[in-house]
Amino acid sequence: MLRWTITFIIIAIVAGILGFGGVAGTAAGIAKVLFFIFIVLFILSLIRSGVKR
């Protein structure tokens, strides 16, 4: 999941440099969503691993 987030961030940066506004905005939006999903899953995995001990 984190790998996809980094991929979309890189696509957004490259598209922004080259002037493709729509593509950059879309890729940045996808990267934001994936980043927050990754953070939530990471926190949930920390909580679940703490409960088992």
mmCIF file of the N, C-alpha and C atoms, coordinates in Angstrom:
data_MODEL
# 
_entry.id   MODEL 
# 
loop_
_atom_site.group_PDB 
_atom_site.id 
_atom_site.type_symbol 
_atom_site.label_atom_id 
_atom_site.label_alt_id 
_atom_site.label_comp_id 
_atom_site.label_asym_id 
_atom_site.label_entity_id 
_atom_site.label_seq_id 
_atom_site.pdbx_PDB_ins_code 
_atom_site.Cartn_x 
_atom_site.Cartn_y 
_atom_site.Cartn_z 
_atom_site.occupancy 
_atom_site.B_iso_or_equiv 
_atom_site.pdbx_formal_charge 
_atom_site.auth_seq_id 
_atom_site.auth_comp_id 
_atom_site.auth_asym_id 
_atom_site.auth_atom_id 
_atom_site.pdbx_PDB_model_num 
ATOM 1   N N  . MET A 1 1  ? 0.828  -1.191  0.000   1.00 0.00 ? 1  MET A N  1 
ATOM 2   C CA . MET A 1 1  ? 0.000  0.000   0.000   1.00 0.00 ? 1  MET A CA 1 
ATOM 3   C C  . MET A 1 1  ? 0.870  1.251   0.000   1.00 0.00 ? 1  MET A C  1 
ATOM 4   N N  . LEU A 1 2  ? 1.898  1.244   0.814   1.00 0.00 ? 2  LEU A N  1 
ATOM 5   C CA . LEU A 1 2  ? 2.789  2.405   0.864   1.00 0.00 ? 2  LEU A CA 1 
ATOM 6   C C  . LEU A 1 2  ? 3.518  2.580   -0.464  1.00 0.00 ? 2  LEU A C  1 
ATOM 7   N N  . ARG A 1 3  ? 3.838  1.483   -1.123  1.00 0.00 ? 3  ARG A N  1 
ATOM 8   C CA . ARG A 1 3  ? 4.515  1.546   -2.420  1.00 0.00 ? 3  ARG A CA 1 
ATOM 9   C C  . ARG A 1 3  ? 3.627  2.244   -3.451  1.00 0.00 ? 3  ARG A C  1 
ATOM 10  N N  . TRP A 1 4  ? 2.317  1.957   -3.433  1.00 0.00 ? 4  TRP A N  1 
ATOM 11  C CA . TRP A 1 4  ? 1.393  2.616   -4.358  1.00 0.00 ? 4  TRP A CA 1 
ATOM 12  C C  . TRP A 1 4  ? 1.301  4.107   -4.056  1.00 0.00 ? 4  TRP A C  1 
ATOM 13  N N  . THR A 1 5  ? 1.290  4.455   -2.779  1.00 0.00 ? 5  THR A N  1 
ATOM 14  C CA . THR A 1 5  ? 1.235  5.864   -2.393  1.00 0.00 ? 5  THR A CA 1 
ATOM 15  C C  . THR A 1 5  ? 2.444  6.614   -2.934  1.00 0.00 ? 5  THR A C  1 
ATOM 16  N N  . ILE A 1 6  ? 3.617  6.044   -2.756  1.00 0.00 ? 6  ILE A N  1 
ATOM 17  C CA . ILE A 1 6  ? 4.843  6.682   -3.246  1.00 0.00 ? 6  ILE A CA 1 
ATOM 18  C C  . ILE A 1 6  ? 4.824  6.781   -4.767  1.00 0.00 ? 6  ILE A C  1 
ATOM 19  N N  . THR A 1 7  ? 4.313  5.741   -5.429  1.00 0.00 ? 7  THR A N  1 
ATOM 20  C CA . THR A 1 7  ? 4.224  5.766   -6.888  1.00 0.00 ? 7  THR A CA 1 
ATOM 21  C C  . THR A 1 7  ? 3.342  6.908   -7.371  1.00 0.00 ? 7  THR A C  1 
ATOM 22  N N  . PHE A 1 8  ? 2.170  7.072   -6.745  1.00 0.00 ? 8  PHE A N  1 
ATOM 23  C CA . PHE A 1 8  ? 1.267  8.133   -7.177  1.00 0.00 ? 8  PHE A CA 1 
ATOM 24  C C  . PHE A 1 8  ? 1.806  9.516   -6.823  1.00 0.00 ? 8  PHE A C  1 
ATOM 25  N N  . ILE A 1 9  ? 2.551  9.643   -5.732  1.00 0.00 ? 9  ILE A N  1 
ATOM 26  C CA . ILE A 1 9  ? 3.169  10.922  -5.398  1.00 0.00 ? 9  ILE A CA 1 
ATOM 27  C C  . ILE A 1 9  ? 4.209  11.289  -6.464  1.00 0.00 ? 9  ILE A C  1 
ATOM 28  N N  . ILE A 1 10 ? 5.006  10.319  -6.885  1.00 0.00 ? 10 ILE A N  1 
ATOM 29  C CA . ILE A 1 10 ? 6.011  10.573  -7.916  1.00 0.00 ? 10 ILE A CA 1 
ATOM 30  C C  . ILE A 1 10 ? 5.338  10.947  -9.237  1.00 0.00 ? 10 ILE A C  1 
ATOM 31  N N  . ILE A 1 11 ? 4.252  10.247  -9.591  1.00 0.00 ? 11 ILE A N  1 
ATOM 32  C CA . ILE A 1 11 ? 3.512  10.591  -10.812 1.00 0.00 ? 11 ILE A CA 1 
ATOM 33  C C  . ILE A 1 11 ? 2.971  12.008  -10.725 1.00 0.00 ? 11 ILE A C  1 
ATOM 34  N N  . ALA A 1 12 ? 2.444  12.388  -9.562  1.00 0.00 ? 12 ALA A N  1 
ATOM 35  C CA . ALA A 1 12 ? 1.898  13.735  -9.393  1.00 0.00 ? 12 ALA A CA 1 
ATOM 36  C C  . ALA A 1 12 ? 2.988  14.788  -9.520  1.00 0.00 ? 12 ALA A C  1 
ATOM 37  N N  . ILE A 1 13 ? 4.165  14.526  -8.957  1.00 0.00 ? 13 ILE A N  1 
ATOM 38  C CA . ILE A 1 13 ? 5.264  15.495  -9.041  1.00 0.00 ? 13 ILE A CA 1 
ATOM 39  C C  . ILE A 1 13 ? 5.736  15.657  -10.480 1.00 0.00 ? 13 ILE A C  1 
ATOM 40  N N  . VAL A 1 14 ? 5.927  14.532  -11.177 1.00 0.00 ? 14 VAL A N  1 
ATOM 41  C CA . VAL A 1 14 ? 6.381  14.596  -12.566 1.00 0.00 ? 14 VAL A CA 1 
ATOM 42  C C  . VAL A 1 14 ? 5.330  15.285  -13.443 1.00 0.00 ? 14 VAL A C  1 
ATOM 43  N N  . ALA A 1 15 ? 4.065  14.939  -13.257 1.00 0.00 ? 15 ALA A N  1 
ATOM 44  C CA . ALA A 1 15 ? 3.007  15.558  -14.055 1.00 0.00 ? 15 ALA A CA 1 
ATOM 45  C C  . ALA A 1 15 ? 2.898  17.048  -13.746 1.00 0.00 ? 15 ALA A C  1 
ATOM 46  N N  . GLY A 1 16 ? 3.110  17.424  -12.483 1.00 0.00 ? 16 GLY A N  1 
ATOM 47  C CA . GLY A 1 16 ? 3.079  18.834  -12.121 1.00 0.00 ? 16 GLY A CA 1 
ATOM 48  C C  . GLY A 1 16 ? 4.216  19.614  -12.755 1.00 0.00 ? 16 GLY A C  1 
ATOM 49  N N  . ILE A 1 17 ? 5.389  19.021  -12.813 1.00 0.00 ? 17 ILE A N  1 
ATOM 50  C CA . ILE A 1 17 ? 6.547  19.683  -13.434 1.00 0.00 ? 17 ILE A CA 1 
ATOM 51  C C  . ILE A 1 17 ? 6.309  19.853  -14.929 1.00 0.00 ? 17 ILE A C  1 
ATOM 52  N N  . LEU A 1 18 ? 5.726  18.838  -15.560 1.00 0.00 ? 18 LEU A N  1 
ATOM 53  C CA . LEU A 1 18 ? 5.507  18.896  -17.001 1.00 0.00 ? 18 LEU A CA 1 
ATOM 54  C C  . LEU A 1 18 ? 4.268  19.701  -17.388 1.00 0.00 ? 18 LEU A C  1 
ATOM 55  N N  . GLY A 1 19 ? 3.475  20.106  -16.410 1.00 0.00 ? 19 GLY A N  1 
ATOM 56  C CA . GLY A 1 19 ? 2.329  20.955  -16.696 1.00 0.00 ? 19 GLY A CA 1 
ATOM 57  C C  . GLY A 1 19 ? 1.015  20.235  -16.940 1.00 0.00 ? 19 GLY A C  1 
ATOM 58  N N  . PHE A 1 20 ? 0.925  18.980  -16.593 1.00 0.00 ? 20 PHE A N  1 
ATOM 59  C CA . PHE A 1 20 ? -0.329 18.242  -16.743 1.00 0.00 ? 20 PHE A CA 1 
ATOM 60  C C  . PHE A 1 20 ? -1.130 18.380  -15.455 1.00 0.00 ? 20 PHE A C  1 
ATOM 61  N N  . GLY A 1 21 ? -1.874 19.465  -15.330 1.00 0.00 ? 21 GLY A N  1 
ATOM 62  C CA . GLY A 1 21 ? -2.584 19.786  -14.087 1.00 0.00 ? 21 GLY A CA 1 
ATOM 63  C C  . GLY A 1 21 ? -3.606 18.756  -13.675 1.00 0.00 ? 21 GLY A C  1 
ATOM 64  N N  . GLY A 1 22 ? -4.413 18.288  -14.629 1.00 0.00 ? 22 GLY A N  1 
ATOM 65  C CA . GLY A 1 22 ? -5.458 17.325  -14.300 1.00 0.00 ? 22 GLY A CA 1 
ATOM 66  C C  . GLY A 1 22 ? -4.888 16.001  -13.825 1.00 0.00 ? 22 GLY A C  1 
ATOM 67  N N  . VAL A 1 23 ? -3.852 15.541  -14.510 1.00 0.00 ? 23 VAL A N  1 
ATOM 68  C CA . VAL A 1 23 ? -3.216 14.272  -14.131 1.00 0.00 ? 23 VAL A CA 1 
ATOM 69  C C  . VAL A 1 23 ? -2.545 14.410  -12.764 1.00 0.00 ? 23 VAL A C  1 
ATOM 70  N N  . ALA A 1 24 ? -1.889 15.539  -12.533 1.00 0.00 ? 24 ALA A N  1 
ATOM 71  C CA . ALA A 1 24 ? -1.203 15.749  -11.261 1.00 0.00 ? 24 ALA A CA 1 
ATOM 72  C C  . ALA A 1 24 ? -2.203 15.800  -10.113 1.00 0.00 ? 24 ALA A C  1 
ATOM 73  N N  . GLY A 1 25 ? -3.323 16.474  -10.331 1.00 0.00 ? 25 GLY A N  1 
ATOM 74  C CA . GLY A 1 25 ? -4.342 16.560  -9.287  1.00 0.00 ? 25 GLY A CA 1 
ATOM 75  C C  . GLY A 1 25 ? -4.949 15.204  -8.968  1.00 0.00 ? 25 GLY A C  1 
ATOM 76  N N  . THR A 1 26 ? -5.216 14.437  -9.996  1.00 0.00 ? 26 THR A N  1 
ATOM 77  C CA . THR A 1 26 ? -5.787 13.105  -9.800  1.00 0.00 ? 26 THR A CA 1 
ATOM 78  C C  . THR A 1 26 ? -4.814 12.188  -9.075  1.00 0.00 ? 26 THR A C  1 
ATOM 79  N N  . ALA A 1 27 ? -3.560 12.184  -9.507  1.00 0.00 ? 27 ALA A N  1 
ATOM 80  C CA . ALA A 1 27 ? -2.557 11.330  -8.870  1.00 0.00 ? 27 ALA A CA 1 
ATOM 81  C C  . ALA A 1 27 ? -2.323 11.754  -7.421  1.00 0.00 ? 27 ALA A C  1 
ATOM 82  N N  . ALA A 1 28 ? -2.316 13.053  -7.166  1.00 0.00 ? 28 ALA A N  1 
ATOM 83  C CA . ALA A 1 28 ? -2.138 13.530  -5.790  1.00 0.00 ? 28 ALA A CA 1 
ATOM 84  C C  . ALA A 1 28 ? -3.329 13.132  -4.924  1.00 0.00 ? 28 ALA A C  1 
ATOM 85  N N  . GLY A 1 29 ? -4.522 13.202  -5.468  1.00 0.00 ? 29 GLY A N  1 
ATOM 86  C CA . GLY A 1 29 ? -5.713 12.786  -4.719  1.00 0.00 ? 29 GLY A CA 1 
ATOM 87  C C  . GLY A 1 29 ? -5.681 11.307  -4.375  1.00 0.00 ? 29 GLY A C  1 
ATOM 88  N N  . ILE A 1 30 ? -5.298 10.485  -5.331  1.00 0.00 ? 30 ILE A N  1 
ATOM 89  C CA . ILE A 1 30 ? -5.195 9.047   -5.085  1.00 0.00 ? 30 ILE A CA 1 
ATOM 90  C C  . ILE A 1 30 ? -4.119 8.767   -4.035  1.00 0.00 ? 30 ILE A C  1 
ATOM 91  N N  . ALA A 1 31 ? -2.999 9.475   -4.124  1.00 0.00 ? 31 ALA A N  1 
ATOM 92  C CA . ALA A 1 31 ? -1.920 9.282   -3.157  1.00 0.00 ? 31 ALA A CA 1 
ATOM 93  C C  . ALA A 1 31 ? -2.372 9.649   -1.752  1.00 0.00 ? 31 ALA A C  1 
ATOM 94  N N  . LYS A 1 32 ? -3.153 10.713  -1.623  1.00 0.00 ? 32 LYS A N  1 
ATOM 95  C CA . LYS A 1 32 ? -3.656 11.116  -0.303  1.00 0.00 ? 32 LYS A CA 1 
ATOM 96  C C  . LYS A 1 32 ? -4.562 10.042  0.282   1.00 0.00 ? 32 LYS A C  1 
ATOM 97  N N  . VAL A 1 33 ? -5.482 9.549   -0.531  1.00 0.00 ? 33 VAL A N  1 
ATOM 98  C CA . VAL A 1 33 ? -6.414 8.518   -0.058  1.00 0.00 ? 33 VAL A CA 1 
ATOM 99  C C  . VAL A 1 33 ? -5.656 7.263   0.363   1.00 0.00 ? 33 VAL A C  1 
ATOM 100 N N  . LEU A 1 34 ? -4.726 6.809   -0.468  1.00 0.00 ? 34 LEU A N  1 
ATOM 101 C CA . LEU A 1 34 ? -3.956 5.608   -0.132  1.00 0.00 ? 34 LEU A CA 1 
ATOM 102 C C  . LEU A 1 34 ? -3.110 5.825   1.116   1.00 0.00 ? 34 LEU A C  1 
ATOM 103 N N  . PHE A 1 35 ? -2.578 7.031   1.282   1.00 0.00 ? 35 PHE A N  1 
ATOM 104 C CA . PHE A 1 35 ? -1.759 7.321   2.461   1.00 0.00 ? 35 PHE A CA 1 
ATOM 105 C C  . PHE A 1 35 ? -2.597 7.208   3.725   1.00 0.00 ? 35 PHE A C  1 
ATOM 106 N N  . PHE A 1 36 ? -3.792 7.790   3.720   1.00 0.00 ? 36 PHE A N  1 
ATOM 107 C CA . PHE A 1 36 ? -4.631 7.729   4.917   1.00 0.00 ? 36 PHE A CA 1 
ATOM 108 C C  . PHE A 1 36 ? -5.127 6.315   5.194   1.00 0.00 ? 36 PHE A C  1 
ATOM 109 N N  . ILE A 1 37 ? -5.418 5.553   4.151   1.00 0.00 ? 37 ILE A N  1 
ATOM 110 C CA . ILE A 1 37 ? -5.791 4.145   4.356   1.00 0.00 ? 37 ILE A CA 1 
ATOM 111 C C  . ILE A 1 37 ? -4.623 3.378   4.968   1.00 0.00 ? 37 ILE A C  1 
ATOM 112 N N  . PHE A 1 38 ? -3.406 3.633   4.469   1.00 0.00 ? 38 PHE A N  1 
ATOM 113 C CA . PHE A 1 38 ? -2.219 2.986   5.011   1.00 0.00 ? 38 PHE A CA 1 
ATOM 114 C C  . PHE A 1 38 ? -2.039 3.332   6.487   1.00 0.00 ? 38 PHE A C  1 
ATOM 115 N N  . ILE A 1 39 ? -2.206 4.599   6.846   1.00 0.00 ? 39 ILE A N  1 
ATOM 116 C CA . ILE A 1 39 ? -2.043 5.024   8.242   1.00 0.00 ? 39 ILE A CA 1 
ATOM 117 C C  . ILE A 1 39 ? -3.070 4.335   9.141   1.00 0.00 ? 39 ILE A C  1 
ATOM 118 N N  . VAL A 1 40 ? -4.325 4.282   8.706   1.00 0.00 ? 40 VAL A N  1 
ATOM 119 C CA . VAL A 1 40 ? -5.371 3.634   9.504   1.00 0.00 ? 40 VAL A CA 1 
ATOM 120 C C  . VAL A 1 40 ? -5.061 2.152   9.696   1.00 0.00 ? 40 VAL A C  1 
ATOM 121 N N  . LEU A 1 41 ? -4.663 1.470   8.618   1.00 0.00 ? 41 LEU A N  1 
ATOM 122 C CA . LEU A 1 41 ? -4.337 0.047   8.740   1.00 0.00 ? 41 LEU A CA 1 
ATOM 123 C C  . LEU A 1 41 ? -3.121 -0.182  9.630   1.00 0.00 ? 41 LEU A C  1 
ATOM 124 N N  . PHE A 1 42 ? -2.148 0.721   9.560   1.00 0.00 ? 42 PHE A N  1 
ATOM 125 C CA . PHE A 1 42 ? -0.972 0.614   10.414  1.00 0.00 ? 42 PHE A CA 1 
ATOM 126 C C  . PHE A 1 42 ? -1.347 0.761   11.890  1.00 0.00 ? 42 PHE A C  1 
ATOM 127 N N  . ILE A 1 43 ? -2.185 1.734   12.204  1.00 0.00 ? 43 ILE A N  1 
ATOM 128 C CA . ILE A 1 43 ? -2.613 1.943   13.593  1.00 0.00 ? 43 ILE A CA 1 
ATOM 129 C C  . ILE A 1 43 ? -3.428 0.749   14.087  1.00 0.00 ? 43 ILE A C  1 
ATOM 130 N N  . LEU A 1 44 ? -4.312 0.239   13.227  1.00 0.00 ? 44 LEU A N  1 
ATOM 131 C CA . LEU A 1 44 ? -5.094 -0.929  13.621  1.00 0.00 ? 44 LEU A CA 1 
ATOM 132 C C  . LEU A 1 44 ? -4.203 -2.143  13.866  1.00 0.00 ? 44 LEU A C  1 
ATOM 133 N N  . SER A 1 45 ? -3.178 -2.323  13.072  1.00 0.00 ? 45 SER A N  1 
ATOM 134 C CA . SER A 1 45 ? -2.281 -3.461  13.287  1.00 0.00 ? 45 SER A CA 1 
ATOM 135 C C  . SER A 1 45 ? -1.484 -3.286  14.575  1.00 0.00 ? 45 SER A C  1 
ATOM 136 N N  . LEU A 1 46 ? -1.126 -2.060  14.912  1.00 0.00 ? 46 LEU A N  1 
ATOM 137 C CA . LEU A 1 46 ? -0.448 -1.823  16.192  1.00 0.00 ? 46 LEU A CA 1 
ATOM 138 C C  . LEU A 1 46 ? -1.361 -2.135  17.364  1.00 0.00 ? 46 LEU A C  1 
ATOM 139 N N  . ILE A 1 47 ? -2.613 -1.736  17.266  1.00 0.00 ? 47 ILE A N  1 
ATOM 140 C CA . ILE A 1 47 ? -3.576 -1.996  18.342  1.00 0.00 ? 47 ILE A CA 1 
ATOM 141 C C  . ILE A 1 47 ? -3.816 -3.495  18.488  1.00 0.00 ? 47 ILE A C  1 
ATOM 142 N N  . ARG A 1 48 ? -3.992 -4.184  17.362  1.00 0.00 ? 48 ARG A N  1 
ATOM 143 C CA . ARG A 1 48 ? -4.253 -5.629  17.415  1.00 0.00 ? 48 ARG A CA 1 
ATOM 144 C C  . ARG A 1 48 ? -3.055 -6.395  17.956  1.00 0.00 ? 48 ARG A C  1 
ATOM 145 N N  . SER A 1 49 ? -1.851 -5.993  17.622  1.00 0.00 ? 49 SER A N  1 
ATOM 146 C CA . SER A 1 49 ? -0.688 -6.695  18.136  1.00 0.00 ? 49 SER A CA 1 
ATOM 147 C C  . SER A 1 49 ? -0.497 -6.426  19.626  1.00 0.00 ? 49 SER A C  1 
ATOM 148 N N  . GLY A 1 50 ? -0.913 -5.270  20.093  1.00 0.00 ? 50 GLY A N  1 
ATOM 149 C CA . GLY A 1 50 ? -0.846 -4.963  21.518  1.00 0.00 ? 50 GLY A CA 1 
ATOM 150 C C  . GLY A 1 50 ? -1.864 -5.719  22.329  1.00 0.00 ? 50 GLY A C  1 
ATOM 151 N N  . VAL A 1 51 ? -3.019 -6.009  21.751  1.00 0.00 ? 51 VAL A N  1 
ATOM 152 C CA . VAL A 1 51 ? -4.097 -6.717  22.445  1.00 0.00 ? 51 VAL A CA 1 
ATOM 153 C C  . VAL A 1 51 ? -3.743 -8.187  22.619  1.00 0.00 ? 51 VAL A C  1 
ATOM 154 N N  . LYS A 1 52 ? -3.063 -8.783  21.676  1.00 0.00 ? 52 LYS A N  1 
ATOM 155 C CA . LYS A 1 52 ? -2.739 -10.215 21.742  1.00 0.00 ? 52 LYS A CA 1 
ATOM 156 C C  . LYS A 1 52 ? -1.724 -10.523 22.822  1.00 0.00 ? 52 LYS A C  1 
ATOM 157 N N  . ARG A 1 53 ? -0.905 -9.577  23.202  1.00 0.00 ? 53 ARG A N  1 
ATOM 158 C CA . ARG A 1 53 ? 0.136  -9.845  24.192  1.00 0.00 ? 53 ARG A CA 1 
ATOM 159 C C  . ARG A 1 53 ? -0.376 -9.816  25.590  1.00 0.00 ? 53 ARG A C  1 
# 
